[in-house]
Amino acid sequence: MIELHPITPDPAVLKQAYGCFPSGVTAVCAYRDGGPVGIAASSFTSVSIDPPLVSLCVQRTSTTWPRLSNGPRLGVSMLGETHDAACRQISSRTGDRFASIEWERTAEGAVLLRDAAAWLDCSVDTVVPAGDHELILLRVHALQVRTDVAPLVFHGSRFRQLAA
């Protein structure tokens, strides 16, 4: 018999359990107030083909998400296996998050990181309160896929690469 443990006030065990599920990593970025703004999100998933929707979860305490969400478009870069340092930098709370990171801006204001496995040009469709996070549904307007770029994977609180 599998013995399960009840949830305790200490979030460490719950975070450890969530970390057992590998996920891809995205950079969600836009051009705001004269420069690029972005967050890294591993809580990204596809939702619907018709209409084309994806989702991500953002902490309610984020100070970056309000700046991102107030414009017409967001760029979602599905990070490649060489983006581990860029992901840490975009996740940083200090310094220039985009220093030395190669990116491009679309006419609608989405920012896309170079050398990603795929890019999505999105707009905010729906925001759903979800505990200490918000579940964000994004509508996909345009995309580009690069099947020759392996994805960056996050598992067990570490970045990993897929084996061939």
SERO-4910 file (N, C-alpha, C, O; in steps of 0.05 Angstrom, whole numbers):
BEGIN
 pado doro    nc1    nc2    nc3   cac1   cac2   cac3    cc1    cc2    cc3    oc1    oc2    oc3
  Met    A     17    -24      0      0      0      0     18     25      0     37     26     15
  Ile    A     10     45    -16     25     70    -18     15     88      5     -9     94      6
  Glu    A     33     97     21     26    114     44     30    143     35     52    151     28
  Leu    A      9    159     36     10    188     29     12    204     54      1    197     75
  His    A     25    227     52     28    245     75     10    269     72      8    280     50
  Pro    A     -3    278     93    -20    302     91     -3    327     85     21    328     93
  Ile    A    -15    346     73     -2    372     68      2    386     95    -16    386    112
  Thr    A     26    397     98     32    412    123     36    441    116     37    449     93
  Pro    A     38    458    137     43    487    131     70    492    118     73    513    105
  Asp    A     89    474    120    115    477    108    113    470     78    107    447     71
  Pro    A    117    490     60    114    485     32    136    469     18    134    461     -5
  Ala    A    158    463     33    181    449     21    174    422      9    183    416    -13
  Val    A    158    406     22    151    380     12    133    382    -12    136    367    -32
  Leu    A    114    400    -12     97    404    -35    113    414    -59    108    405    -81
  Lys    A    132    432    -55    149    442    -76    166    419    -87    170    417   -112
  Gln    A    175    401    -70    191    378    -78    173    360    -96    183    350   -116
  Ala    A    149    355    -88    131    338   -104    125    351   -131    126    337   -152
  Tyr    A    120    377   -132    115    391   -157    140    389   -175    138    387   -200
  Gly    A    164    390   -163    189    389   -178    195    362   -190    213    359   -206
  Cys    A    179    341   -183    183    315   -195    172    314   -224    178    295   -238
  Phe    A    156    333   -231    145    334   -258    162    352   -275    164    376   -271
  Pro    A    175    341   -296    192    357   -313    175    376   -330    153    368   -339
  Ser    A    185    399   -336    170    418   -353    190    433   -371    214    435   -365
  Gly    A    179    443   -393    195    461   -409    196    488   -395    183    493   -375
  Val    A    212    506   -406    215    532   -394    210    553   -416    220    551   -439
  Thr    A    195    574   -410    189    595   -428    198    622   -417    201    625   -393
  Ala    A    203    640   -435    207    668   -428    184    683   -440    179    682   -464
  Val    A    169    697   -423    145    712   -431    154    742   -430    159    752   -408
  Cys    A    156    755   -453    168    781   -454    153    800   -473    139    792   -491
  Ala    A    157    826   -467    144    847   -484    162    872   -482    179    874   -465
  Tyr    A    157    890   -500    170    915   -501    152    936   -487    130    942   -498
  Arg    A    161    946   -465    144    965   -450    162    988   -440    185    984   -432
  Asp    A    152   1012   -441    165   1036   -430    194   1038   -440    212   1045   -424
  Gly    A    199   1033   -465    225   1037   -477    245   1014   -475    268   1018   -481
  Gly    A    236    991   -466    255    969   -463    241    942   -459    216    941   -455
  Pro    A    256    920   -461    244    894   -457    238    888   -428    253    896   -410
  Val    A    216    874   -423    207    866   -396    200    837   -399    189    829   -419
  Gly    A    207    820   -379    200    792   -381    202    777   -356    213    785   -336
  Ile    A    190    753   -357    191    734   -336    197    706   -348    192    702   -371
  Ala    A    208    688   -331    211    660   -339    188    645   -327    180    650   -304
  Ala    A    177    626   -342    154    610   -332    158    581   -340    160    575   -364
  Ser    A    158    563   -320    158    535   -326    130    523   -323    126    500   -329
  Ser    A    112    540   -314     84    531   -311     68    536   -336     45    544   -334
  Phe    A     80    531   -358     68    536   -385     56    510   -396     69    489   -393
  Thr    A     33    512   -409     22    488   -422      4    496   -445     -8    518   -444
  Ser    A      1    478   -464    -19    483   -485    -47    477   -473    -49    461   -455
  Val    A    -67    491   -483    -94    488   -473   -114    480   -495   -129    461   -491
  Ser    A   -114    494   -517   -134    490   -537   -124    496   -565   -107    513   -569
  Ile    A   -133    480   -585   -126    485   -613   -146    505   -625   -139    522   -640
  Asp    A   -172    502   -617   -193    520   -628   -211    530   -606   -229    516   -597
  Pro    A   -206    554   -596   -187    574   -606   -159    567   -596   -156    551   -577
  Pro    A   -138    578   -609   -111    572   -601   -104    586   -574   -100    610   -573
  Leu    A   -102    570   -553    -97    580   -526    -74    565   -513    -72    540   -516
  Val    A    -58    579   -497    -38    567   -480    -42    580   -452    -56    600   -449
  Ser    A    -29    568   -432    -32    580   -405     -5    581   -391     13    567   -398
  Leu    A     -4    598   -371     18    599   -352      7    609   -326    -14    622   -324
  Cys    A     22    604   -305     15    613   -278     36    634   -269     60    630   -273
  Val    A     26    655   -257     43    677   -247     36    683   -218     13    685   -211
  Gln    A     57    685   -202     52    692   -174     38    719   -171     44    738   -186
  Arg    A     19    720   -153      4    745   -148     23    768   -139     16    791   -142
  Thr    A     45    760   -127     64    780   -116     83    791   -138     99    808   -132
  Ser    A     81    780   -162     99    789   -184     96    819   -189     73    829   -191
  Thr    A    118    833   -190    117    862   -197    121    865   -227    116    887   -238
  Thr    A    130    845   -241    135    846   -269    110    840   -285    105    853   -306
  Trp    A     94    821   -276     70    813   -291     51    837   -297     41    839   -319
  Pro    A     46    855   -278     28    878   -285     39    895   -308     23    905   -323
  Arg    A     65    897   -310     77    913   -332     74    898   -358     69    910   -379
  Leu    A     77    871   -357     74    855   -382     45    854   -392     40    856   -416
  Ser    A     27    852   -373     -1    846   -381    -16    870   -392    -38    867   -402
  Asn    A     -4    894   -390    -19    918   -398    -16    926   -427    -25    948   -435
  Gly    A     -3    909   -444      1    916   -472    -14    898   -490    -26    878   -482
  Pro    A    -12    904   -516    -28    888   -535    -17    859   -540    -33    841   -545
  Arg    A      9    855   -538     21    829   -545     43    821   -526     57    838   -514
  Leu    A     46    795   -523     67    783   -507     81    763   -525     68    748   -541
  Gly    A    107    761   -523    122    741   -537    128    718   -518    137    722   -495
  Val    A    122    693   -526    129    670   -511    151    655   -526    146    645   -548
  Ser    A    175    654   -514    197    639   -526    200    613   -511    205    613   -487
  Met    A    197    591   -525    201    564   -513    231    560   -514    243    555   -535
  Leu    A    243    562   -490    273    564   -489    286    538   -498    277    516   -493
  Gly    A    309    542   -511    326    520   -520    346    512   -499    349    527   -479
  Glu    A    358    489   -502    376    478   -482    400    496   -476    413    492   -455
  Thr    A    406    515   -493    428    534   -487    420    558   -472    436    576   -466
  His    A    394    560   -464    384    584   -451    384    583   -421    371    600   -408
  Asp    A    398    565   -408    396    563   -379    406    589   -365    393    598   -346
  Ala    A    428    600   -374    438    625   -362    418    648   -368    413    665   -350
  Ala    A    408    650   -392    388    671   -399    364    669   -381    352    689   -373
  Cys    A    355    644   -376    331    640   -360    336    650   -331    319    663   -319
  Arg    A    359    643   -320    366    653   -293    367    684   -293    358    696   -273
  Gln    A    378    695   -314    381    724   -315    353    738   -317    348    758   -303
  Ile    A    335    728   -333    309    739   -336    293    736   -310    275    752   -304
  Ser    A    299    715   -295    286    710   -269    297    726   -246    285    728   -225
  Ser    A    319    739   -250    333    755   -229    316    778   -220    301    790   -236
  Arg    A    318    784   -195    304    807   -184    320    833   -185    311    855   -179
  Thr    A    346    830   -193    363    854   -194    378    854   -221    380    834   -235
  Gly    A    389    877   -228    405    880   -252    389    882   -277    364    881   -276
  Asp    A    403    884   -299    390    885   -326    384    857   -335    402    842   -341
  Arg    A    359    850   -335    350    823   -341    356    815   -370    357    792   -377
  Phe    A    361    835   -388    365    829   -416    393    835   -426    398    834   -450
  Ala    A    412    842   -408    439    848   -416    451    823   -429    450    801   -418
  Ser    A    463    826   -453    476    805   -468    457    783   -478    466    763   -489
  Ile    A    431    787   -475    412    767   -486    402    778   -513    394    801   -516
  Glu    A    404    761   -533    395    769   -560    365    765   -563    355    744   -557
  Trp    A    351    787   -571    322    786   -573    314    804   -596    329    820   -606
  Glu    A    289    799   -605    277    816   -626    249    824   -617    236    811   -601
  Arg    A    241    846   -628    215    858   -621    196    857   -646    205    863   -668
  Thr    A    171    848   -642    152    849   -663    139    876   -665    142    892   -647
  Ala    A    126    882   -687    112    908   -691     91    913   -669     86    936   -662
  Glu    A     79    891   -658     58    894   -638     70    895   -609     54    898   -590
  Gly    A     96    893   -606    108    896   -579    116    870   -565    125    871   -542
  Ala    A    113    847   -578    122    822   -566    153    821   -568    164    829   -589
  Val    A    166    811   -548    195    807   -548    200    777   -549    189    762   -533
  Leu    A    218    769   -568    224    741   -572    254    736   -569    270    751   -581
  Leu    A    262    716   -554    290    710   -550    301    694   -574    287    675   -583
  Arg    A    324    701   -584    336    686   -606    343    658   -597    348    653   -573
  Asp    A    345    640   -616    353    612   -612    334    595   -595    342    575   -583
  Ala    A    309    603   -593    289    588   -579    279    565   -596    283    565   -620
  Ala    A    266    545   -584    255    522   -598    230    530   -613    223    518   -633
  Ala    A    215    550   -602    191    559   -615    184    587   -604    193    594   -582
  Trp    A    169    602   -620    160    628   -611    130    631   -615    119    621   -635
  Leu    A    116    643   -597     88    649   -599     83    679   -595     95    691   -577
  Asp    A     67    690   -611     58    718   -608     30    717   -597     12    708   -610
  Cys    A     26    727   -572      1    722   -557    -10    748   -546      3    769   -545
  Ser    A    -35    747   -538    -48    768   -523    -62    755   -499    -70    731   -500
  Val    A    -66    770   -478    -80    760   -454   -110    755   -461   -123    774   -471
  Asp    A   -120    731   -457   -147    725   -462   -164    725   -437   -185    738   -435
  Thr    A   -155    711   -416   -170    708   -391   -150    706   -368   -129    693   -371
  Val    A   -157    718   -345   -141    715   -321   -159    703   -300   -181    714   -294
  Val    A   -150    681   -288   -166    667   -268   -151    666   -241   -128    657   -241
  Pro    A   -162    676   -219   -149    674   -193   -146    645   -186   -164    629   -189
  Ala    A   -122    637   -176   -116    609   -170    -97    609   -146    -73    606   -149
  Gly    A   -108    611   -122    -92    610    -98    -73    634    -97    -81    657   -100
  Asp    A    -47    627    -93    -27    649    -91    -16    656   -119      3    672   -121
  His    A    -29    646   -140    -21    652   -168    -46    661   -183    -68    660   -173
  Glu    A    -41    670   -207    -62    675   -227    -57    656   -250    -34    654   -259
  Leu    A    -78    644   -260    -76    627   -284    -82    645   -307   -104    657   -309
  Ile    A    -63    648   -326    -66    666   -348    -70    650   -374    -54    633   -381
  Leu    A    -93    654   -387    -97    642   -413    -89    662   -434    -98    685   -434
  Leu    A    -71    654   -452    -61    671   -474    -72    660   -501    -71    636   -506
  Arg    A    -81    679   -517    -90    672   -544    -66    674   -563    -53    695   -563
  Val    A    -61    654   -579    -39    653   -597    -48    665   -624    -68    657   -636
  His    A    -33    685   -634    -39    699   -659    -20    690   -682    -28    689   -705
  Ala    A      5    684   -675     25    676   -695     46    660   -681     49    661   -657
  Leu    A     61    644   -697     81    627   -685    103    620   -705    100    624   -729
  Gln    A    124    609   -695    146    598   -710    158    575   -694    162    578   -670
  Val    A    163    553   -708    174    529   -694    201    522   -706    205    524   -731
  Arg    A    220    514   -689    247    506   -698    251    478   -687    260    474   -664
  Thr    A    246    458   -703    249    430   -694    278    422   -690    284    401   -679
  Asp    A    297    438   -699    326    432   -696    337    441   -669    360    436   -663
  Val    A    321    454   -653    330    465   -627    317    448   -605    293    446   -602
  Ala    A    334    435   -588    325    419   -566    316    438   -543    327    459   -539
  Pro    A    295    430   -528    284    448   -508    300    447   -482    314    428   -476
  Leu    A    298    469   -467    308    470   -440    287    457   -422    263    463   -424
  Val    A    296    440   -404    278    425   -386    284    432   -357    307    434   -349
  Phe    A    263    436   -341    266    442   -313    255    418   -297    231    411   -300
  His    A    271    406   -280    263    383   -264    279    382   -239    304    385   -239
  Gly    A    266    377   -216    280    375   -191    295    400   -184    317    399   -173
  Ser    A    284    423   -190    296    450   -185    322    454   -200    338    470   -191
  Arg    A    326    440   -222    350    444   -239    342    444   -268    322    433   -276
  Phe    A    359    457   -284    356    456   -313    369    431   -323    390    422   -312
  Arg    A    357    418   -342    367    393   -353    364    393   -383    349    410   -395
  Gln    A    377    374   -396    375    371   -425    364    344   -431    368    325   -416
  Leu    A    350    342   -453    339    316   -461    362    299   -474    379    310   -488
  Ala    A    362    274   -468    382    256   -481    371    248   -508    347    245   -512
  Ala    A    390    246   -527    382    238   -554    372    209   -555    365    199   -576
***
